[in-house]
Amino acid sequence: MIVYSLNCSKGHSFDEWFTSSSDYDTQIKARSLACPTCGDKKVAKGLMAPSVGKSAAAPAPACGAPSCGNMGCPMSGAK
């Protein structure tokens, strides 16, 4: 299942669930989607933010140095 944020041509926003992205395409072509607020059948996908999971802790430096931080990497010769 996938949820899309949709907008009608009159400016109303709503969410709708689909079994797949092709299910959305099929319903748009058939004009079977309608705005729940005004009934407008001219709807399109709205802007959506990607779903981002929690990030893990930062990985250890590739060189194995215990702490590079902002002090420069002892392996690169930077100070």
Secondary structure by P-SEA (a helix, b strand, c coil): cccccccccccccbbbbbccaaaaaaaaaaccccccccccccccccccccccccccccccccccccccccccccccccc
